[in-house]
Amino acid sequence: MACAYASQNSLGFLVTAMTQEHHDYEQHLRRLLRCTSLQGIQWINLNHANIEWITLQDGKGMEAGE
């Protein structure tokens, strides 16, 4: 389950509750981000007692390694 919101400052906000490995989902979000005008996504994953805060950026105009 996911809940998403996009703000006027070009950041998306996403909350999920995944308990399994979410690398594939992260790659999907990165591909989705490239197809939008968003500058990034703030992603919170609620995994039982672990709360993960992940920031995905579009990478446009960023140097390699940043």
Secondary structure, 3 states (H helix, E strand, C coil): CEEEEECCCCEEEEEECCCCCCHHHHHHHHHHHHCCCCCEEEEEEEECCEEEEEEEECCCCCCCCC
